[in-house]
């Protein structure tokens, strides 16, 4: 089950929800999830792989999607901005060292 953690871009103050853990949303809706989150290139790639694997990609990638999404957001400059307990759980799940 996915757990919500707030992330914030320190340069412009934009705050978004990030998730870690199994993605039920991706499991049921597949490539629509990155499409709705504004990642058009990722959505197109996931759509292609879903077609090629006859939907098996969607089942397997539900375990990986949230971690990869959070990794992309953190690479764009977002930082964890939530309670210390939630941030500690997110760091452990995502493999991030505390700074």
Rosetta silent file (secondary structure, phi, psi, omega in degrees, C-alpha in Angstrom):
SEQUENCE: XXXXXXXXXXXXXXXXXXXXXXXXXXXXXXXXXXXXXXXXXXXXXXXXXXXXXXXXXXXXXXXXXXXXXXXXXXXXXXXXXXXXXXXXXXXXXXXXXXX
SCORE:     score description
SCORE:     0.000 S_00000001
   1 L     0.000  134.896 -177.897    0.000    0.000    0.000 S_00000001
   2 L   -76.363  144.999  176.980    1.362    3.399   -0.945 S_00000001
   3 E  -116.532  135.380 -178.055    2.087    5.996    1.698 S_00000001
   4 E   -83.447  138.436  172.249    1.836    9.714    0.934 S_00000001
   5 E  -137.865  136.563  179.856    4.735   12.074    1.624 S_00000001
   6 E   -81.046  137.999  176.334    4.749   15.765    0.770 S_00000001
   7 E  -126.068  149.874 -176.933    7.567   17.034   -1.436 S_00000001
   8 E  -137.959  140.512  173.592    8.448   20.647   -2.194 S_00000001
   9 E   -88.187  114.056 -174.879   10.530   22.415   -4.801 S_00000001
  10 L   -69.223  -20.593 -178.231   12.636   24.898   -2.809 S_00000001
  11 L   -76.298  -36.616 -178.485   13.232   27.215   -5.788 S_00000001
  12 L  -120.546   -2.765  176.505    9.568   27.994   -6.496 S_00000001
  13 L    78.468    4.783  179.997    7.785   26.630   -3.401 S_00000001
  14 L   -65.784  127.091 -179.744    5.572   24.223   -5.388 S_00000001
  15 E  -110.682  134.870  179.633    4.323   21.455   -3.104 S_00000001
  16 E  -134.789  166.875  173.341    3.169   18.067   -4.425 S_00000001
  17 E   -94.324  132.486  172.175    2.237   14.673   -3.070 S_00000001
  18 E  -116.444  162.828 -177.233    4.738   11.895   -3.520 S_00000001
  19 E  -136.650  153.378  171.604    4.196    8.248   -2.693 S_00000001
  20 E  -139.582  148.701 -175.523    6.258    5.241   -1.724 S_00000001
  21 L   106.735 -173.344 -178.214    5.268    1.587   -1.607 S_00000001
  22 L   -63.270  135.968 -177.463    3.019   -0.519   -3.852 S_00000001
  23 L  -102.661   98.502  175.331    0.956    1.574   -6.284 S_00000001
  24 H   -66.332  -32.873  178.688   -2.626    0.357   -6.495 S_00000001
  25 H   -60.604  -46.530  178.746   -3.345    3.336   -8.717 S_00000001
  26 H   -67.300  -36.476  179.503   -0.767    2.155  -11.255 S_00000001
  27 H   -57.760  -44.033 -177.177   -1.992   -1.429  -10.900 S_00000001
  28 H   -87.071  -34.044 -172.940   -5.525   -0.459  -11.977 S_00000001
  29 H  -111.649   -9.932  173.651   -4.883    2.495  -14.312 S_00000001
  30 L    55.228 -128.679 -171.654   -1.378    1.798  -15.651 S_00000001
  31 L   -66.672  -10.369  175.149    0.098    4.348  -18.017 S_00000001
  32 H   -67.108  -27.266 -177.943   -2.669    6.865  -17.243 S_00000001
  33 H   -62.956  -53.828  177.282   -0.962    7.611  -13.902 S_00000001
  34 H   -65.505  -29.056  177.141    2.186    9.208  -15.371 S_00000001
  35 H   -62.818  -46.736 -179.870    0.008   10.892  -18.000 S_00000001
  36 H   -68.610  -31.797  179.151   -2.127   12.567  -15.321 S_00000001
  37 L   -80.352    1.865  174.545    0.978   13.492  -13.306 S_00000001
  38 L    89.067   13.087  179.715    2.329   15.357  -16.328 S_00000001
  39 L  -102.426   80.268 -172.959    5.039   12.924  -17.398 S_00000001
  40 H   -65.009  -41.764  179.524    4.109   12.543  -21.059 S_00000001
  41 H   -64.925  -42.493  178.196    7.292   10.775  -22.161 S_00000001
  42 H   -64.662  -41.778  179.434    7.084    8.277  -19.319 S_00000001
  43 H   -61.974  -42.948  178.976    3.396    7.682  -20.075 S_00000001
  44 H   -63.457  -41.801  178.452    4.144    6.981  -23.741 S_00000001
  45 H   -64.456  -43.552  179.564    6.907    4.547  -22.800 S_00000001
  46 H   -66.771  -37.606  176.127    4.686    2.749  -20.288 S_00000001
  47 H   -60.958  -44.629  178.849    1.852    2.567  -22.845 S_00000001
  48 H   -60.167  -48.760 -178.969    4.237    0.965  -25.346 S_00000001
  49 H   -67.482  -32.308  176.367    5.484   -1.619  -22.843 S_00000001
  50 H   -65.006  -41.266  177.794    1.938   -2.380  -21.677 S_00000001
  51 H   -65.879  -45.647 -176.855    0.933   -3.141  -25.265 S_00000001
  52 H   -63.071  -38.470 -175.837    4.018   -5.250  -25.988 S_00000001
  53 L   -96.954    9.182  179.551    3.628   -7.362  -22.821 S_00000001
  54 L    55.595   37.360  175.077   -0.188   -7.637  -23.046 S_00000001
  55 L    93.138  -10.909  179.342   -0.608   -5.918  -19.654 S_00000001
  56 H   -61.992  -34.957  177.988    1.981   -7.923  -17.693 S_00000001
  57 H   -55.121  -42.405 -177.576    4.105   -4.754  -17.466 S_00000001
  58 H   -63.299  -39.607  178.698    1.335   -3.053  -15.509 S_00000001
  59 H   -66.081  -47.463 -177.077    1.239   -5.842  -12.917 S_00000001
  60 H   -70.861  -42.370 -173.004    5.000   -5.896  -12.384 S_00000001
  61 H   -74.198  -13.390  175.609    5.552   -2.157  -12.529 S_00000001
  62 L   -61.100  -26.557  177.348    2.959   -1.446   -9.817 S_00000001
  63 L   -77.623  -22.519 -171.849    5.691   -2.513   -7.371 S_00000001
  64 L  -108.794  -20.866 -168.132    8.247   -0.101   -8.886 S_00000001
  65 H   -60.647  -48.267 -176.181    6.372    2.965  -10.096 S_00000001
  66 H   -61.492  -39.795  179.470    6.199    5.046   -6.907 S_00000001
  67 H   -65.769  -41.947  179.583    9.900    4.647   -6.176 S_00000001
  68 H   -69.280  -37.290  176.705   10.863    5.652   -9.703 S_00000001
  69 H   -61.824  -47.037 -179.989    8.460    8.602   -9.672 S_00000001
  70 H   -63.764  -38.430  177.954    9.916    9.855   -6.398 S_00000001
  71 H   -61.533  -42.901  178.553   13.456    9.394   -7.735 S_00000001
  72 H   -64.004  -41.188 -179.162   12.613   11.529  -10.781 S_00000001
  73 H   -66.868  -41.063  179.261   11.044   14.229   -8.589 S_00000001
  74 H   -67.368  -34.279  176.212   14.026   14.307   -6.205 S_00000001
  75 H   -67.554  -28.025  177.737   16.396   14.564   -9.181 S_00000001
  76 L   -77.173   -6.699  176.670   14.398   17.591  -10.375 S_00000001
  77 L   112.496   -2.756  178.096   15.201   19.301   -7.074 S_00000001
  78 E   -68.325  150.220  177.105   12.209   18.470   -4.902 S_00000001
  79 E  -126.401  155.192  177.039   12.888   17.764   -1.230 S_00000001
  80 E   -67.965  133.697 -177.242   10.867   15.860    1.359 S_00000001
  81 L  -142.173   75.954 -177.401    8.676   18.273    3.320 S_00000001
  82 L  -147.500 -169.901  177.512    6.530   16.352    5.812 S_00000001
  83 L   -66.404  155.433 -175.530    6.609   15.232    9.434 S_00000001
  84 H   -60.302  -38.034  179.350    9.876   13.699   10.569 S_00000001
  85 H   -64.510  -45.060  179.516    8.336   10.223   10.991 S_00000001
  86 H   -66.112  -41.478  178.969    6.899   10.176    7.472 S_00000001
  87 H   -65.477  -37.381  177.882   10.139   11.509    5.996 S_00000001
  88 H   -64.502  -42.823  176.996   12.159    8.861    7.854 S_00000001
  89 H   -63.885  -40.262  178.742    9.892    6.109    6.482 S_00000001
  90 H   -65.429  -42.286  178.242   10.185    7.583    2.977 S_00000001
  91 H   -61.153  -41.949 -179.863   13.983    7.746    3.224 S_00000001
  92 H   -66.257  -43.592 -178.313   14.105    4.098    4.300 S_00000001
  93 H   -69.362  -33.319 -176.162   11.735    2.952    1.527 S_00000001
  94 H   -95.032   -7.221  179.550   13.478    4.988   -1.164 S_00000001
  95 L    73.293   38.342 -179.153   17.042    4.309    0.000 S_00000001
  96 L  -102.627  131.545  176.164   17.880    7.965    0.697 S_00000001
  97 L   -79.036  142.339  179.187   20.577    8.845    3.207 S_00000001
  98 L   -72.762  132.877 -177.339   19.675   11.542    5.740 S_00000001
  99 L   -95.418    0.000    0.000   21.508   14.764    5.038 S_00000001
